[in-house]
Each structure stands twice: as structure tokens, then as C-alpha cells.
């Protein structure tokens, strides 16, 4: 199983603390954004030779974990519906 700890690095001295793929300066955000724009895993690996399929999957798992643990608080605004 792919784990975040194995592939994702978060340190203030690398990309100002943004999550990156370990051993690179490739931000998780870039991977998710490129996939969202229609790039394939193959496109990413071709464009960023330091990436692997496992690293891309780890980025997706990391993003899913963030969203899965997100808490949304709805505030009443005072307007009536």
C-alpha cells in the first residue's frame, strides 16, 4: 500500500513548506492541478522524469485525505431564505 509518509515531504526549507514529492521540488498541488486539467499519469511522468506512478498516486491519496478530514462550518448570515 502506498503511504503518504513514504512519498510526501513537508519541510519549511523546501518550497516554503508546501507538500512535495520526496526527493524533488514537485508540489503535490502541481500534480493534482495537472491531472484536473486533463493530463494523464503518463504525461506527468514524461514531463517530470523524477515522478513515478506511485508518487502520483501518493499525491492523490494525500489530497483525498485532506478533503476527507476537512470540516465545514456553516454560519447563519442573518438573511432569510
N, C-alpha and C positions, 0 to 999 in steps of 0.2 A: 504494500500500500504506500502511496506517495504521501509524505507528510510535509507540512509547512516548514517545520524546523529543519528538515533536510535540504530544502531548496530556497527558502526565502530568508533574506538577511535584512535586518533593520538596525542601522547604526547611524548616529548623528554625523559621523565623518564621511559617510557615503551618501551622496545625493540628498544632503540635508535631512537624513533620516527617513526618506521615503522607502517603502519596501522595494527591494530589488532582488533579482535572481542572484544567489550566492556566487561569488567569484566574478561578477560582472557589474556594470553600471546600468543595466537594463531594468527600468522600473516596471513593477507589476502593472501599474496604470497603463503604460505603453502597450503591453501585451493585450490587456483587456480592451483597450480602445481600438487597437488594430483589428482584433477579432470582431468587435462590434461594427467596424466599418466594412467588414466583408473579407478580410484577409483570412487565409487558411493557415493551419499549423505549418504546412509546407512552405508557404510564403514567408512566414516569420523565420523559420529555420534557414531558409535561403538568404533572407536579408540580414539575419543576425546569426552568424555561424556558431556563436557561443551558446545558443539556445538548443535545447533538446525537447522532444515531445514531453518528457517527464517534467521539465521545468515549466513548460506552458501549462500543463495540467495542474501543477502545484500553484501557479498563479491564479488559475480559475478556482481551485479549492480555497485559496486564501480569500479571494473576493467573495465567494459564496459564504464563507464563514463570517466575514464582516457583515454582510447583508443579513445572514441568518441570526446574528446576535444583536442586530440593530433594534433599538427601542424607539418607537414613535409615540410622541406625546401630543395629543390633540388639545388645543386650547380653545376655549369658547371665546369668540371675538366680540360678543355683545350684539351682533346682528342676528335678527330672527330670520329663519328660513321658512 
